[in-house]
Every structure is written in C-alpha cells, then in structure tokens.
Amino acid sequence: MLKVMKIIGLGSLCCAVFVLAHAPAHSEEDTLARMKAGKAAFDVECEKCHTRKYADDVTYSRDEWELTMGMMRSNGAQFTDEQRAVMVDFLTAKSLLDSKCSVCHKVDRPLSKAKSPEDWKATVTRMSGKKPGHLTDEEIDVLASYLAAERPAE
C-alpha cells in the first residue's frame, strides 16, 4: 500500500511540475490590463456607495480586501466575480503602494505624477534600488502597473 501511495504521490508531483512548466508566463501587460480593469470596476461599482477616500484611508492585505468585497456583496453590491477579482488586485496594489513606498516618502508624491507604463516601471525600479531587497520583481511590476492605471500619462 505504501508503495502505491508513493507512486501516486510521485505522479501527482510530476503532473504539477508539468502544468507549472507549461503555464503561460506572467506578463507586465497582463498586470497592467488587470489594474486598469480593477480601477474601472472600482470607479463604477464601489463609488456607487463610497467615496474614493474610503479605500484610500485603509491598507488591507489581499485576504482583507477579499473579505471586504464579500461583505459588500452581502450588503447588496452587484459586481461579477471577474470584477471582484480585478478590484481585489487593484486594491491590494494600492495597499502595497501604501505599505512599501511610504517607508521612504509619502504616497502623494507618486500619485501627483502622470507617466507612461514604461516611465512608471523605470521610476519604481529606480526607487527600489535605493532600498535593495525591499521590493521583489513581482512587486515592482505590480506597483508600476498600478501607478500606470491610477496616474496614466495625459
């Protein structure tokens, strides 16, 4: 029996490795598209009941934003599962900005600028170099995409 369990476990592991190896690569364009969709959904759905200040005044984890979205839905908010997912991505990125960038400066500093996605990526990358190890590559991509969605070049 133990031998069968080991074979099944090994088979599952091989299957998981195959799936991960062949999964589509995460791209900055996908992250930017999700941030733009999250901002658009937030601007329409959340602002039916709340001002933007509601979200700006809190810094929640992904789990806390998921919980908040669940409470909003149980209170009558009507948004799709996809809208919920992209709003959580957008709001989690906002919280990342609040928690990571505010270590060195106020968040109104980047939010007072308007830049292209490429310029935001360069800015976040340059800023992360001032405090090595503070941001992962994924966090740099998320922050640059969030800022590009929130403060696009005019």
Secondary structure, DSSP 8 states (H G I E B T S, - for coil): -HHHHHHHHHHHHHHHHHHHHTS----HHHHHHHHHHHHHHHHHHGGGT--HHHHHT----HHHHHHHHHHHHHTT----HHHHHHHHHHHHHHHHHHHHGGGTS-THHHHT--B-HHHHHHHHHHHHHTSTTSS-HHHHHHHHHHHHHHSB--
